[in-house]
């Protein structure tokens, strides 16, 4: 495996946490020694070592490997050496890509000493080596999962200790209260039970200089990389407080397995259904009792109740349905109270400023009570239609669809196609009979049957189209569905949210147009105006009369 052309080399050394438990044979020290000895024996100048200690071979998102690639791009070396192929990585696809494609394409020789792999030579066994490395990865992942599952089921805590706890010095799989942070957890629960909001608790903790959980781990408990430590905030926030208040671990229960990795090669995690969580009660000393925990839960979020529960808040039934006819943005509920009047000064307005509209949405505003009454009347007009009027409406809708094909013509084509397919089947049967009796030779039989089968396939394709509902039929079916729903109503004295979403898909409110053609009236001028309100109903869309769009008008 000697090399004469390449003398400037990078050594790449990698060891995962799981592999570190296997002993000295896989250690970084052992890898370094093997690579250095190889370089001395083959007169290779070792320029630099890149080390990823504690990184899995399941993916290539490793700082040492990334830095090595940058240095290679700058031409700092033209040879990469590893102890074996598994040090490069255990992902079969990516390891093979770098070893057999990326390095050779960039003029870089790659050597894996123990596996006798050299990109300058043919590597017949390479696919098997890459595959075995991935098998090792998957088998190791399975074994780790089995061990963790066994520990969870027996109540052992095999995760990072939550804030307020630390690992018991005598039993690393058991939690014990952390003397420095357990009082803070108890303080948070007592304040929440007394009615303080999560935000207020967080502000008070910051005012008292209490170190937040992640920062505490960085400073006093766990080892973090420089990049990981940079994420630690110096202040508490209400989300952290809420997370503590919701965690049943403070009752002395072990709750693990709430998330899992999507695959052995990914670090991304997904939520696990609650029924599959590993829950074991009374596994460690609690920091709060059940009564205190329950009182805190009852007060949790009390200050952020649904605003619709308050009587003084205007409750619009048009949320998500009423939109600006100019920019398409949802209209906002707004208004004021003047001399005790609330309904009179309640409006739906467009507050969205689209950058691609030269003229902002001025005038796209409508009085809430007027819109309610307008939609109620329009719906009542539909509910009051007789069967004959509904039929006429359907026929008009079908006519507007521009259906040029008559239903009778479609039916006639369908019957002819079905009759011809039946005839073809009989003809083919007769041809095979004639062939068996010697009246028709094989070549002619094949040609005639092929032509007939081609014709039959074309007819069947046409039948499929004819059997599918035509645009006119689809329109008729949609109207039938809408008015079948409408027949369960008679007359609407009041319009509520449930009725509205049952029938209405969207309402577009246009800008006000005054008599002078302007969209804006003079200050304090009670000028008449016209305003379009387009109602799009479920199934049938926007209705029209006499070929014109159904636009409601609101005078001043």
C-alpha positions as CSV (number, residue, x, y, z in Angstrom):
1,X,0.0,0.0,0.0
2,X,3.0,2.3,-0.4
3,X,2.6,5.7,-2.1
4,X,5.2,7.7,-3.8
5,X,3.3,10.6,-5.3
6,X,1.4,11.8,-2.2
7,X,3.5,12.8,0.8
8,X,1.3,15.4,2.6
9,X,-1.3,13.6,4.6
10,X,-4.2,14.3,7.0
11,X,-5.1,11.8,9.7
12,X,-8.7,11.4,10.5
13,X,-9.5,9.9,13.9
14,X,-13.1,9.2,15.2
15,X,-14.5,7.5,18.2
16,X,-18.2,7.3,19.3
17,X,-19.2,7.2,23.0
18,X,-20.5,3.6,22.6
19,X,-17.2,2.5,20.9
20,X,-15.2,4.1,23.7
21,X,-16.6,1.5,26.1
22,X,-14.9,-1.2,24.0
23,X,-11.5,-0.6,25.3
24,X,-8.1,0.7,24.1
25,X,-8.2,-1.0,20.7
26,X,-10.6,1.6,19.3
27,X,-9.3,4.6,21.3
28,X,-8.1,7.8,19.7
29,X,-4.7,7.1,21.1
30,X,-4.5,3.7,19.4
31,X,-5.7,5.2,16.1
32,X,-3.2,7.9,16.3
33,X,-0.3,5.5,16.9
34,X,-1.3,3.2,14.0
35,X,-1.5,6.2,11.5
36,X,1.7,7.7,12.7
37,X,3.6,4.4,12.4
38,X,2.3,3.9,8.9
39,X,3.4,7.4,7.8
40,X,6.9,6.8,9.2
41,X,7.2,3.4,7.4
42,X,6.1,4.9,4.1
43,X,7.9,8.3,4.2
44,X,4.6,10.2,4.4
45,X,4.6,13.7,6.0
46,X,1.7,13.8,8.4
47,X,0.5,17.5,8.2
48,X,-2.3,17.5,10.7
49,X,-4.8,15.3,12.6
50,X,-8.5,15.9,12.7
51,X,-10.3,14.3,15.6
52,X,-14.1,13.7,16.3
53,X,-14.1,12.2,19.8
54,X,-17.6,11.2,20.9
55,X,-19.3,11.4,17.5
56,X,-21.3,8.6,16.0
57,X,-20.4,7.2,12.6
58,X,-24.1,7.2,11.6
59,X,-23.8,10.6,10.0
60,X,-21.1,13.0,8.7
61,X,-22.2,16.1,10.6
62,X,-19.0,16.2,12.6
63,X,-16.9,19.3,13.3
64,X,-13.5,17.6,12.7
65,X,-14.6,16.0,9.4
66,X,-16.1,19.3,8.1
67,X,-12.9,21.2,9.0
68,X,-10.8,18.5,7.2
69,X,-12.9,19.0,4.1
70,X,-12.3,22.7,4.1
71,X,-8.5,22.2,4.5
72,X,-8.6,19.7,1.6
73,X,-10.4,22.2,-0.6
74,X,-7.6,24.7,0.1
75,X,-5.0,22.1,-1.1
76,X,-3.3,21.7,2.3
77,X,-3.0,17.9,1.7
78,X,-3.6,15.3,-0.9
79,X,-3.8,12.1,1.2
80,X,-6.3,11.1,4.0
81,X,-5.5,8.2,6.2
82,X,-7.8,6.4,8.7
83,X,-7.2,3.3,10.9
84,X,-10.0,1.5,9.1
85,X,-13.1,2.3,7.0
86,X,-15.4,2.4,10.1
87,X,-13.4,5.5,11.3
88,X,-14.5,7.4,8.2
89,X,-18.1,6.5,9.0
90,X,-20.6,3.6,9.3
91,X,-23.3,5.0,7.0
92,X,-22.9,2.7,4.0
93,X,-24.1,5.2,1.4
94,X,-22.2,8.3,2.6
95,X,-19.0,6.4,3.6
96,X,-18.9,4.8,0.1
97,X,-19.5,8.2,-1.5
98,X,-16.6,10.0,0.2
99,X,-14.2,7.0,-0.1
100,X,-14.9,6.0,-3.7
101,X,-16.3,9.2,-5.3
102,X,-15.6,12.5,-3.5
103,X,-11.9,11.9,-2.6
104,X,-10.9,10.5,-6.1
105,X,-12.8,13.2,-8.0
106,X,-11.0,15.9,-6.0
107,X,-7.5,14.3,-6.6
108,X,-7.2,13.0,-3.0
109,X,-5.9,9.6,-2.2
110,X,-7.7,7.8,0.7
111,X,-6.2,5.0,2.7
112,X,-7.9,2.8,5.4
113,X,-4.9,0.9,6.9
114,X,-6.5,-2.1,8.7
115,X,-9.0,-2.8,5.8
116,X,-6.2,-2.6,3.1
117,X,-8.3,0.0,1.3
118,X,-6.6,2.3,-1.1
119,X,-8.3,4.5,-3.8
120,X,-5.2,4.0,-6.0
121,X,-6.0,0.3,-6.3
122,X,-9.1,-1.9,-7.0
123,X,-11.1,-2.5,-3.9
124,X,-13.2,-5.6,-4.7
125,X,-14.3,-6.2,-1.1
126,X,-15.2,-2.6,-0.4
127,X,-19.0,-3.0,-0.8
128,X,-19.0,-5.8,1.8
129,X,-16.9,-3.7,4.2
130,X,-19.2,-0.7,3.9
131,X,-22.2,-2.9,4.4
132,X,-20.7,-4.7,7.5
133,X,-19.9,-1.3,9.1
134,X,-23.6,-0.3,8.7
135,X,-24.7,-3.6,10.2
136,X,-22.5,-2.9,13.2
137,X,-24.2,0.5,13.5
138,X,-27.7,-0.8,13.3
139,X,-26.9,-3.7,15.7
140,X,-25.3,-1.4,18.2
141,X,-28.3,0.9,18.0
142,X,-30.7,-2.0,18.6
143,X,-28.7,-3.2,21.7
144,X,-28.6,0.3,23.2
145,X,-32.4,0.6,22.7
146,X,-32.9,-2.8,24.4
147,X,-30.8,-1.7,27.4
148,X,-32.6,1.6,27.7
149,X,-36.0,-0.1,27.5
150,X,-35.0,-2.6,30.2
151,X,-33.8,0.2,32.5
152,X,-36.9,2.3,31.9
153,X,-39.2,-0.6,32.7
154,X,-37.4,-1.2,35.9
155,X,-37.7,2.4,36.9
156,X,-34.1,3.4,36.4
157,X,-33.6,7.0,35.4
158,X,-31.4,6.8,32.3
159,X,-31.6,10.4,31.0
160,X,-30.2,13.8,31.9
161,X,-31.4,14.7,35.4
162,X,-34.1,17.5,35.4
163,X,-33.6,20.8,37.1
164,X,-33.9,20.3,40.8
165,X,-32.3,16.8,40.8
166,X,-28.9,15.2,40.3
167,X,-27.8,11.6,39.9
168,X,-27.4,9.7,43.2
169,X,-23.7,9.2,43.9
170,X,-24.3,5.7,45.1
171,X,-26.7,4.7,42.4
172,X,-26.3,6.5,39.0
173,X,-29.7,5.3,37.8
174,X,-31.6,7.0,40.7
175,X,-32.4,10.7,41.1
176,X,-31.8,12.6,44.4
177,X,-32.6,16.2,45.2
178,X,-30.0,18.8,44.2
179,X,-29.4,20.9,47.3
180,X,-28.7,24.0,45.2
181,X,-31.8,23.9,42.9
182,X,-34.4,21.8,44.6
183,X,-35.5,24.9,46.8
184,X,-36.0,26.9,43.5
185,X,-38.4,24.2,42.1
186,X,-40.4,24.2,45.4
187,X,-40.5,28.0,45.2
188,X,-41.9,27.9,41.7
189,X,-44.6,25.5,42.6
190,X,-45.6,27.5,45.7
191,X,-45.8,30.7,43.8
192,X,-47.9,29.1,41.0
193,X,-50.2,27.5,43.6
194,X,-50.7,31.0,45.1
195,X,-51.9,32.3,41.8
196,X,-48.8,33.9,40.3
197,X,-48.4,33.6,36.6
198,X,-45.5,31.9,34.9
199,X,-44.3,35.2,33.5
200,X,-44.3,36.9,37.0
201,X,-42.5,33.9,38.5
202,X,-39.8,34.2,35.8
203,X,-39.4,37.9,36.3
204,X,-39.0,37.5,40.1
205,X,-36.4,34.7,39.6
206,X,-34.4,37.0,37.3
207,X,-34.7,39.9,39.8
208,X,-33.3,37.6,42.5
209,X,-30.4,36.5,40.3
210,X,-31.4,32.8,40.2
211,X,-29.4,30.9,37.5
212,X,-31.7,29.3,34.9
213,X,-31.6,25.6,34.3
214,X,-29.5,25.3,31.2
215,X,-27.0,27.9,32.4
216,X,-26.7,26.0,35.7
217,X,-25.9,22.8,33.9
218,X,-23.2,24.6,31.8
219,X,-21.6,26.2,34.9
220,X,-21.8,23.6,37.6
221,X,-23.0,20.2,36.4
222,X,-22.5,18.9,32.9
223,X,-19.8,19.2,30.2
224,X,-20.8,21.3,27.2
225,X,-19.0,22.1,24.0
226,X,-18.3,25.7,23.3
227,X,-21.1,25.7,20.7
228,X,-23.6,24.1,23.1
229,X,-22.7,26.4,26.0
230,X,-23.4,29.4,23.8
231,X,-27.1,28.5,23.7
232,X,-27.5,28.8,27.5
233,X,-29.5,31.9,28.4
234,X,-28.8,34.1,31.4
235,X,-32.4,34.7,32.2
236,X,-35.5,32.8,33.0
237,X,-38.6,32.9,30.7
238,X,-42.2,31.8,31.3
239,X,-41.8,28.8,29.0
240,X,-39.1,27.3,31.2
241,X,-41.3,27.9,34.3
242,X,-44.3,26.2,32.6
243,X,-42.1,23.2,31.6
244,X,-41.2,22.7,35.3
245,X,-44.7,23.1,36.5
246,X,-46.0,20.5,34.1
247,X,-43.4,17.8,34.8
248,X,-44.6,14.9,37.0
249,X,-41.0,14.0,37.8
250,X,-41.2,16.4,40.8
251,X,-43.9,14.1,42.3
252,X,-41.2,11.3,42.5
253,X,-42.3,9.6,39.2
254,X,-40.0,8.5,36.4
255,X,-41.4,9.4,33.0
256,X,-39.2,8.5,30.0
257,X,-39.5,7.7,26.3
258,X,-41.6,10.7,25.3
259,X,-39.7,11.1,22.1
260,X,-37.5,8.9,19.8
261,X,-35.1,9.3,16.9
262,X,-36.7,9.0,13.4
263,X,-33.9,6.6,12.4
264,X,-30.5,5.2,13.5
265,X,-28.8,7.8,11.2
266,X,-30.7,10.9,12.2
267,X,-30.6,13.1,15.3
268,X,-34.1,14.4,14.7
269,X,-36.7,13.3,17.3
270,X,-40.4,12.8,17.0
271,X,-43.1,12.6,19.7
272,X,-44.1,9.2,21.0
273,X,-47.8,8.5,21.8
274,X,-48.6,8.9,25.5
275,X,-49.7,5.3,25.8
276,X,-46.1,4.2,24.9
277,X,-44.3,6.4,27.5
278,X,-42.4,4.5,30.2
279,X,-43.9,5.7,33.5
280,X,-42.8,4.3,36.8
281,X,-44.2,5.8,40.0
282,X,-42.4,6.5,43.3
283,X,-38.8,6.0,42.0
284,X,-37.1,8.9,43.8
285,X,-37.8,11.5,46.5
286,X,-40.5,14.1,45.4
287,X,-39.8,17.8,45.6
288,X,-43.5,18.7,46.0
289,X,-46.6,16.9,47.3
290,X,-49.7,16.0,45.2
291,X,-51.8,18.8,46.7
292,X,-49.3,21.5,45.9
293,X,-48.7,20.1,42.4
294,X,-52.5,20.0,41.7
295,X,-53.0,23.6,42.9
296,X,-50.2,24.7,40.6
297,X,-51.9,22.9,37.7
298,X,-55.2,24.5,38.4
299,X,-53.7,28.0,38.3
300,X,-51.4,27.3,35.4
301,X,-52.5,29.5,32.5
302,X,-55.4,31.1,34.4
303,X,-54.2,34.5,33.3
304,X,-54.3,33.5,29.6
305,X,-57.9,32.2,29.3
306,X,-59.7,32.3,26.1
307,X,-60.6,35.9,25.5
308,X,-64.0,34.8,24.0
309,X,-65.1,33.8,27.5
310,X,-65.3,37.5,28.5
311,X,-68.6,39.3,27.9
312,X,-66.9,42.7,27.2
313,X,-65.0,41.2,24.2
314,X,-66.6,41.4,20.8
315,X,-67.0,37.9,19.4
316,X,-67.0,38.0,15.5
317,X,-68.6,35.1,13.8
318,X,-66.7,35.9,10.5
319,X,-63.2,34.9,11.7
320,X,-61.4,33.3,8.8
321,X,-64.4,33.8,6.4
322,X,-64.5,37.6,5.8
323,X,-61.6,38.7,3.6
324,X,-60.6,41.9,1.8
325,X,-61.7,41.8,-1.8
326,X,-58.7,43.9,-2.8
327,X,-55.7,42.0,-1.2
328,X,-57.3,38.8,0.1
329,X,-56.2,39.3,3.7
330,X,-58.6,38.4,6.5
331,X,-60.5,41.3,8.0
332,X,-59.9,42.2,11.6
333,X,-62.6,43.0,14.2
334,X,-62.2,46.5,15.5
335,X,-64.2,49.3,16.9
336,X,-64.8,51.6,19.9
337,X,-67.4,52.3,22.6
338,X,-69.0,55.7,22.4
339,X,-71.7,56.8,24.9
340,X,-72.2,53.1,25.9
341,X,-72.8,52.0,22.3
342,X,-70.7,49.0,21.2
343,X,-72.5,47.4,18.3
344,X,-72.9,50.7,16.5
345,X,-69.2,51.3,16.3
346,X,-68.1,47.7,15.6
347,X,-66.4,47.2,12.2
348,X,-64.5,44.6,10.2
349,X,-61.5,46.3,8.6
350,X,-58.5,45.3,6.4
351,X,-55.3,46.3,8.2
352,X,-52.9,44.5,5.9
353,X,-50.6,46.6,3.8
354,X,-49.5,44.7,0.7
355,X,-46.2,45.9,-0.7
356,X,-47.3,44.9,-4.3
357,X,-50.4,47.1,-4.2
358,X,-49.8,50.7,-5.2
359,X,-53.0,51.9,-3.5
360,X,-53.3,50.6,0.0
361,X,-56.6,48.9,1.1
362,X,-58.3,52.2,2.2
363,X,-62.0,51.9,2.5
364,X,-62.1,48.1,2.8
365,X,-64.2,48.3,6.0
366,X,-67.8,47.3,6.8
367,X,-70.0,47.7,9.8
368,X,-70.3,44.3,11.6
369,X,-74.1,44.5,12.1
370,X,-74.6,45.4,8.5
371,X,-72.7,42.4,7.3
372,X,-74.5,40.0,9.6
373,X,-77.9,41.3,8.4
374,X,-76.8,41.2,4.7
375,X,-75.6,37.6,4.9
376,X,-78.7,36.5,7.0
377,X,-81.0,37.9,4.4
378,X,-79.1,36.3,1.5
379,X,-79.2,33.0,3.2
380,X,-83.0,33.3,4.0
381,X,-83.6,34.1,0.3
382,X,-81.9,30.8,-0.6
383,X,-83.8,28.8,2.1
384,X,-87.1,30.2,0.8
385,X,-86.7,29.0,-2.8
386,X,-89.3,26.5,-4.0
387,X,-88.3,23.3,-5.8
388,X,-89.1,24.9,-9.1
389,X,-86.9,27.9,-8.4
390,X,-84.1,25.6,-7.3
391,X,-84.4,23.6,-10.6
392,X,-84.3,26.9,-12.6
393,X,-81.2,28.0,-10.6
394,X,-79.5,24.7,-11.4
395,X,-80.3,24.9,-15.0
396,X,-78.9,28.4,-15.2
397,X,-75.7,27.2,-13.4
398,X,-75.4,24.3,-15.9
399,X,-75.9,26.8,-18.8
400,X,-73.2,29.0,-17.4
401,X,-70.8,26.1,-17.3
402,X,-71.0,26.2,-21.1
403,X,-71.8,22.5,-21.5
404,X,-72.0,21.9,-25.3
405,X,-72.5,18.2,-25.1
406,X,-76.1,17.1,-24.7
407,X,-76.8,14.4,-22.1
408,X,-78.7,12.4,-24.7
409,X,-75.8,12.5,-27.1
410,X,-73.5,11.2,-24.3
411,X,-75.9,8.4,-23.5
412,X,-76.1,7.4,-27.2
413,X,-72.3,7.3,-27.5
414,X,-72.2,5.2,-24.4
415,X,-74.7,2.6,-25.7
416,X,-73.0,2.4,-29.1
417,X,-69.6,1.8,-27.5
418,X,-70.9,-0.9,-25.2
419,X,-72.7,-2.6,-28.2
420,X,-69.5,-2.5,-30.3
421,X,-67.4,-4.0,-27.4
422,X,-69.9,-6.9,-27.0
423,X,-69.7,-7.4,-30.8
424,X,-65.9,-7.5,-30.8
425,X,-65.9,-10.1,-28.1
426,X,-68.1,-12.3,-30.2
427,X,-66.0,-11.8,-33.3
428,X,-62.8,-12.7,-31.5
429,X,-64.5,-15.9,-30.2
430,X,-65.6,-16.8,-33.8
431,X,-62.1,-16.1,-35.2
432,X,-60.5,-18.5,-32.7
433,X,-63.2,-21.1,-33.6
434,X,-62.4,-20.7,-37.3
435,X,-58.7,-21.0,-36.6
436,X,-59.3,-24.2,-34.6
437,X,-61.3,-25.7,-37.5
438,X,-58.6,-24.8,-40.1
439,X,-60.7,-22.0,-41.7
440,X,-58.2,-19.2,-40.7
441,X,-54.4,-19.4,-40.6
442,X,-52.4,-18.3,-37.5
443,X,-50.9,-15.2,-39.0
444,X,-54.2,-13.8,-40.2
445,X,-55.7,-14.6,-36.8
446,X,-53.0,-12.7,-35.0
447,X,-53.4,-9.6,-37.2
448,X,-57.2,-9.5,-36.9
449,X,-57.3,-10.1,-33.2
450,X,-54.6,-7.4,-32.6
451,X,-56.7,-4.9,-34.6
452,X,-59.9,-5.8,-32.7
453,X,-58.2,-5.6,-29.3
454,X,-56.8,-2.2,-30.2
455,X,-60.3,-1.0,-31.2
456,X,-61.8,-2.5,-28.0
457,X,-59.2,-0.7,-25.8
458,X,-60.0,2.6,-27.5
459,X,-63.8,2.1,-26.9
460,X,-63.2,1.2,-23.2
461,X,-61.2,4.4,-22.7
462,X,-64.0,6.4,-24.3
463,X,-66.5,4.7,-22.1
464,X,-64.5,5.6,-19.0
465,X,-64.7,9.2,-20.0
466,X,-68.4,9.0,-20.8
467,X,-69.2,7.4,-17.4
468,X,-67.3,10.1,-15.6
469,X,-69.6,13.0,-14.5
470,X,-69.5,15.9,-16.9
471,X,-68.9,19.4,-15.7
472,X,-72.6,20.1,-16.0
473,X,-73.4,16.9,-14.0
474,X,-70.9,17.9,-11.4
475,X,-72.5,21.3,-11.1
476,X,-76.0,19.8,-10.7
477,X,-74.7,17.4,-8.1
478,X,-73.1,20.2,-6.1
479,X,-76.3,22.2,-6.1
480,X,-78.3,19.2,-5.0
481,X,-75.9,18.7,-2.1
482,X,-76.2,22.3,-1.0
483,X,-80.0,22.5,-1.2
484,X,-80.3,19.1,0.5
485,X,-78.4,20.7,3.4
486,X,-80.5,23.8,3.2
487,X,-83.8,21.9,3.5
488,X,-83.0,21.2,7.1
489,X,-83.4,24.9,7.8
490,X,-86.5,27.0,7.3
491,X,-85.8,30.6,8.3
492,X,-82.9,32.2,10.2
493,X,-84.0,34.8,12.7
494,X,-80.4,35.1,13.9
495,X,-77.1,34.2,12.2
496,X,-74.6,32.3,14.3
497,X,-71.1,30.9,13.7
498,X,-72.2,27.3,13.3
499,X,-74.8,28.2,10.6
500,X,-72.4,30.5,8.9
501,X,-69.6,27.9,8.5
502,X,-72.2,25.3,7.4
503,X,-73.2,27.3,4.3
504,X,-70.5,29.9,3.6
505,X,-67.0,29.2,2.3
506,X,-65.8,32.8,1.9
507,X,-67.0,36.4,1.9
508,X,-65.1,39.1,0.0
509,X,-65.7,42.7,1.1
510,X,-64.8,45.3,-1.5
511,X,-63.8,49.0,-0.9
512,X,-66.4,51.7,-0.6
513,X,-67.1,53.6,-3.8
514,X,-68.6,57.1,-3.3
515,X,-70.7,59.0,-5.7
516,X,-67.7,60.9,-7.1
517,X,-66.0,57.6,-7.9
518,X,-63.5,58.0,-5.1
519,X,-62.6,55.4,-2.5
520,X,-62.2,58.0,0.2
521,X,-64.8,60.4,1.5
522,X,-64.1,63.9,2.8
523,X,-63.7,64.2,6.5
524,X,-66.9,64.1,8.5
525,X,-68.9,64.0,5.3
526,X,-71.9,61.5,5.4
527,X,-71.7,60.7,1.7
528,X,-73.6,57.8,0.1
529,X,-71.4,54.9,-1.1
530,X,-71.7,51.5,-2.7
531,X,-69.8,48.5,-1.4
532,X,-69.7,45.0,-2.9
533,X,-70.1,41.9,-0.7
534,X,-69.5,38.7,-2.6
535,X,-70.7,35.6,-0.8
536,X,-69.2,32.2,-1.9
537,X,-71.2,29.3,-0.6
538,X,-70.1,25.8,0.1
539,X,-70.3,23.4,-2.9
540,X,-71.8,25.9,-5.3
541,X,-69.6,29.0,-5.0
542,X,-70.9,32.4,-5.8
543,X,-74.5,32.6,-7.1
544,X,-75.5,34.8,-10.0
545,X,-78.7,36.3,-11.3
546,X,-79.3,37.2,-14.9
547,X,-75.7,36.5,-15.8
548,X,-74.3,39.1,-13.3
549,X,-72.4,38.4,-10.2
550,X,-74.5,38.6,-7.0
551,X,-73.1,41.7,-5.4
552,X,-74.8,43.1,-2.4
553,X,-74.8,46.9,-2.0
554,X,-74.6,48.8,1.3
555,X,-75.8,52.5,1.0
556,X,-74.6,55.0,3.5
